[in-house]
Amino acid sequence: MDIDKLFKVPKLPAGSNKRRLPDNPTPEMLKRLRMDSEASEAGPSVMDVDEAPSTSKGKSRATTVEDEDESGDQSIEGDFAPGGDADYFAEEDEEGRFFGGGLTKEQKDILNIFDRAGGEEAREDLEEMNATTVRRLLTRFERAANKNQDQRSKYPDDPTKFIDSEADLDIALKALLPLAQFPVVAYPEVIRSGAVERLIGLLSHENVDIVIDVVEVIHEFTDEDVGNEAEDEEEDTEGSREDALKQLVQSFVDNAILELLVDNLNRFNEEEDSDRQGVFHVLGIFENLLGFNAELSTQLVSKTKILSWLLKRIESTKHDENRGYAAEILSILLQNNRPNRLELGKLGGVESILQILSRYRKRDPVDADETEYMENVFDILCSALGEPEIKQQFLDLEGVDLMVLMMKDKMQARSRAIKVLDYAMSGPAGTAACETFVEALGLKTLFSSFMGGKKQKAAAGHAASEDTAHTLGIVSSLLSNLASDSPARIRLLAKFVENNYEKPEKLLEIRDAAQGRLRATNKEIEDEKKRMEAEGEEIEPEMEDLWYLRRLDGGLFTLQTVDYILAWIAMEDDGVRAHIQKLLDRKNQSFKDIVQTLQIYHDNVDEDTTEANPDGAPSQREILRNLIAFLEAC
């Protein structure tokens, strides 16, 4: 047996077995690669005969290959090197065996940046990150920023005088990126050294490329996952990591970062790739800051023109990543925030949003990204409709009519249109929208959607579909808001009588499925209570609230809505009441079961929602009391 042949290493190993470096290498990997590269540089390497070896210390370590002939060797290297390894064809031993570094050209460029920023000393900064190392990097950044500022002030009209210092500043900024991996060590030094103020000041730099570098650094610094790579094994560092990030975020906000970031959005030209990436990073910073402190959303809107910019950006007819991101940020800004919603209305945002959504009446989004964008725009409208003033604007701009048309067209936007109508018609402020909905012939389309799955009974243990849930919400609002004996209410009640009471039967099917889910949820909660009592844990009121929320998600909300509708139609029509009673009797149930659900509903209605309508209509709690009294008398 020939041992040499058996164990000989192939010259070109399969690329799939080759270890590749991640896009963002950790300091440990960079250290290991530097040691491996230095060892390989000591041995022979294949170089072009016309290429002179580099002798300057601290320069780029990348091996360069000149165009040799017309055989296309250079293109082969670029096209076929596994993983895009820049040294794949350049580092072989005497027998042709491969010892490539595993670095792509971009990753080698990263190492070269650190070389140019300070040679071996700069690379060593990555090996052991401590306060001294952080201060060294921050000092280099400070010197580079001061030098550039000095040269720009001395020679404002001669770019050749400050172009080198601008390149050094670019390098110094990129050298700060690894600090995001060590927030506990780095962030206090960043704040103490004045680097925060320096970074904020550079957001007003004349060179947009420098601004983009700063934005990228701040985006990395404020990422909610900062330090996870370096601290996964240290559980006790989580609190200190959060504290460090909190202090840094507060320091940025105190230095007017919100205003400067919004101002820079208008400086970027998204036709350029780098500027487009800069816009993406700015939006990412907003998401990071709002995710860390939701209260900043009011400050962001009140002190800047971010809403105007976002509205203009999402109006674009050409879909791209930043348009989708802008819609997501706008949706976040409106969540549970009345001042921001009212500001949206003042800026004509409701009309802009309706114009955007009208594009999807006759066509569906072309891909998943555009679908997400469309859903975010619908969510923006739903959030805004939480305010009575926005509901009135929505009505005046014929938003109800548009949503009814979308329901009829049965495109992908149909489900979202039903959701919007649910929000628009809810509460006393939705009374006018309810009347307009009936006038726009929305009942036929609504109940057609509701009865769409009548051939398939709802299975116990499965949640009602989102469409069904919002349809139930619309019917509930119609019963609450339409005036007694009005033509619109009579048309609504007639729907429950037609086709031999098929709609009350459908409601009872949904009720059975919700009860099945609720029983399973109640069992889980009871098991938790028994375990806590056995372990001697005290059950606090907060736990009871959490369990109630779990019951709502576990079927109670659907059950309450269905029973509310059943109680209304039973009180309004004798024939419907008799039919419901007959169906309940078959299941050994009665109206007392519905009363029990409504009583829980009544006891948990928010006090804020119990105020009577200014027009004299009863509050939700008063309606529930009257329904309970009627069913108890049956």
Secondary structure as the mmCIF struct_conf table of DSSP 4:
data_model
#
loop_
_struct_conf.conf_type_id
_struct_conf.id
_struct_conf.beg_label_comp_id
_struct_conf.beg_label_asym_id
_struct_conf.beg_label_seq_id
_struct_conf.end_label_comp_id
_struct_conf.end_label_asym_id
_struct_conf.end_label_seq_id
HELX_RH_AL_P HELX_RH_AL_P1 ILE A 3 PHE A 7
HELX_LH_PP_P HELX_LH_PP_P1 LYS A 8 PRO A 10
BEND BEND1 LYS A 11 LEU A 12
HELX_RH_3T_P HELX_RH_3T_P1 GLY A 15 ASN A 17
BEND BEND2 LYS A 18 LYS A 18
BEND BEND3 ASP A 23 ASN A 24
HELX_RH_AL_P HELX_RH_AL_P2 PRO A 27 ALA A 42
BEND BEND4 GLY A 43 GLY A 43
TURN_TY1_P TURN_TY1_P1 VAL A 49 ASP A 50
HELX_LH_PP_P HELX_LH_PP_P2 GLU A 51 SER A 54
TURN_TY1_P TURN_TY1_P2 LYS A 57 GLY A 58
BEND BEND5 LYS A 59 LYS A 59
TURN_TY1_P TURN_TY1_P3 GLU A 70 SER A 71
HELX_RH_AL_P HELX_RH_AL_P3 ASP A 73 PHE A 80
BEND BEND6 ALA A 81 ALA A 81
HELX_RH_3T_P HELX_RH_3T_P2 PRO A 82 GLY A 84
STRN STRN1 ASP A 85 ASP A 85
TURN_TY1_P TURN_TY1_P4 ALA A 86 ALA A 90
STRN STRN2 GLU A 92 GLU A 92
TURN_TY1_P TURN_TY1_P5 GLU A 94 GLU A 95
STRN STRN3 PHE A 98 PHE A 98
STRN STRN4 THR A 104 THR A 104
HELX_RH_AL_P HELX_RH_AL_P4 LYS A 105 ASP A 125
TURN_TY1_P TURN_TY1_P6 LEU A 126 GLU A 127
BEND BEND7 GLU A 128 GLU A 128
HELX_RH_AL_P HELX_RH_AL_P5 ALA A 131 LYS A 154
TURN_TY1_P TURN_TY1_P7 PRO A 156 ASP A 157
HELX_RH_AL_P HELX_RH_AL_P6 PRO A 159 LYS A 174
TURN_TY1_P TURN_TY1_P8 ALA A 175 LEU A 176
HELX_RH_3T_P HELX_RH_3T_P3 LEU A 177 GLN A 181
HELX_RH_AL_P HELX_RH_AL_P7 PRO A 183 ARG A 192
TURN_TY1_P TURN_TY1_P9 SER A 193 GLY A 194
HELX_RH_AL_P HELX_RH_AL_P8 ALA A 195 LEU A 202
TURN_TY1_P TURN_TY1_P10 LEU A 203 SER A 204
BEND BEND8 GLU A 206 GLU A 206
HELX_RH_AL_P HELX_RH_AL_P9 VAL A 208 PHE A 221
TURN_TY1_P TURN_TY1_P11 THR A 222 THR A 222
TURN_TY1_P TURN_TY1_P12 GLU A 224 GLY A 227
HELX_RH_AL_P HELX_RH_AL_P10 ASN A 228 GLU A 231
TURN_TY1_P TURN_TY1_P13 ASP A 232 GLU A 233
HELX_RH_3T_P HELX_RH_3T_P4 GLU A 235 THR A 237
HELX_RH_AL_P HELX_RH_AL_P11 GLU A 238 ASP A 254
TURN_TY1_P TURN_TY1_P14 ASN A 255 ALA A 256
HELX_RH_AL_P HELX_RH_AL_P12 ILE A 257 LEU A 265
TURN_TY1_P TURN_TY1_P15 ASN A 266 ARG A 267
TURN_TY1_P TURN_TY1_P16 GLU A 270 GLU A 271
BEND BEND9 GLU A 272 GLU A 272
HELX_RH_AL_P HELX_RH_AL_P13 ASP A 273 PHE A 292
TURN_TY1_P TURN_TY1_P17 ALA A 294 GLU A 295
HELX_RH_AL_P HELX_RH_AL_P14 LEU A 296 LYS A 303
BEND BEND10 THR A 304 THR A 304
HELX_RH_AL_P HELX_RH_AL_P15 ILE A 306 ILE A 314
TURN_TY1_P TURN_TY1_P18 GLU A 315 GLU A 315
BEND BEND11 THR A 317 LYS A 318
HELX_RH_AL_P HELX_RH_AL_P16 GLU A 321 LEU A 333
TURN_TY1_P TURN_TY1_P19 LEU A 334 ASN A 336
HELX_RH_AL_P HELX_RH_AL_P17 ARG A 338 LYS A 346
TURN_TY1_P TURN_TY1_P20 LEU A 347 GLY A 348
HELX_RH_AL_P HELX_RH_AL_P18 GLY A 349 SER A 358
TURN_TY1_P TURN_TY1_P21 ARG A 359 TYR A 360
BEND BEND12 ARG A 361 LYS A 362
BEND BEND13 VAL A 366 ASP A 367
HELX_RH_AL_P HELX_RH_AL_P19 ALA A 368 ALA A 384
TURN_TY1_P TURN_TY1_P22 LEU A 385 GLY A 386
BEND BEND14 GLU A 387 GLU A 387
HELX_RH_AL_P HELX_RH_AL_P20 PRO A 388 ASP A 396
TURN_TY1_P TURN_TY1_P23 LEU A 397 GLU A 398
HELX_RH_AL_P HELX_RH_AL_P21 GLY A 399 ASP A 409
TURN_TY1_P TURN_TY1_P24 LYS A 410 LYS A 410
BEND BEND15 MET A 411 MET A 411
TURN_TY1_P TURN_TY1_P25 GLN A 412 ALA A 413
HELX_RH_AL_P HELX_RH_AL_P22 ARG A 414 MET A 425
BEND BEND16 GLY A 427 GLY A 427
HELX_RH_3T_P HELX_RH_3T_P5 PRO A 428 GLY A 430
HELX_RH_AL_P HELX_RH_AL_P23 THR A 431 GLU A 439
TURN_TY1_P TURN_TY1_P26 ALA A 440 LEU A 441
HELX_RH_AL_P HELX_RH_AL_P24 GLY A 442 PHE A 450
TURN_TY1_P TURN_TY1_P27 MET A 451 LYS A 455
BEND BEND17 GLN A 456 GLN A 456
HELX_LH_PP_P HELX_LH_PP_P3 LYS A 457 ALA A 459
TURN_TY1_P TURN_TY1_P28 ALA A 460 GLY A 461
BEND BEND18 HIS A 462 HIS A 462
HELX_LH_PP_P HELX_LH_PP_P4 ALA A 463 SER A 465
HELX_RH_AL_P HELX_RH_AL_P25 GLU A 466 ASN A 481
BEND BEND19 LEU A 482 LEU A 482
HELX_LH_PP_P HELX_LH_PP_P5 ALA A 483 ALA A 483
TURN_TY1_P TURN_TY1_P29 SER A 484 ASP A 485
HELX_RH_AL_P HELX_RH_AL_P26 PRO A 487 LYS A 495
TURN_TY1_P TURN_TY1_P30 PHE A 496 VAL A 497
HELX_RH_AL_P HELX_RH_AL_P27 GLU A 498 ALA A 534
TURN_TY1_P TURN_TY1_P31 GLU A 535 GLY A 536
HELX_RH_AL_P HELX_RH_AL_P28 PRO A 541 ARG A 551
HELX_RH_PI_P HELX_RH_PI_P1 LEU A 552 LEU A 556
HELX_RH_AL_P HELX_RH_AL_P29 PHE A 557 GLU A 572
HELX_RH_AL_P HELX_RH_AL_P30 ASP A 574 ARG A 586
TURN_TY1_P TURN_TY1_P32 LYS A 587 ASN A 588
HELX_RH_AL_P HELX_RH_AL_P31 PHE A 591 ASP A 603
TURN_TY1_P TURN_TY1_P33 ASN A 604 ASN A 604
BEND BEND20 VAL A 605 VAL A 605
HELX_RH_3T_P HELX_RH_3T_P6 GLU A 607 THR A 609
BEND BEND21 GLU A 611 GLU A 611
HELX_LH_PP_P HELX_LH_PP_P6 ALA A 612 ASN A 613
TURN_TY1_P TURN_TY1_P34 PRO A 614 ASP A 615
BEND BEND22 GLY A 616 GLY A 616
HELX_LH_PP_P HELX_LH_PP_P7 ALA A 617 SER A 619
HELX_RH_AL_P HELX_RH_AL_P32 GLN A 620 ALA A 633
#
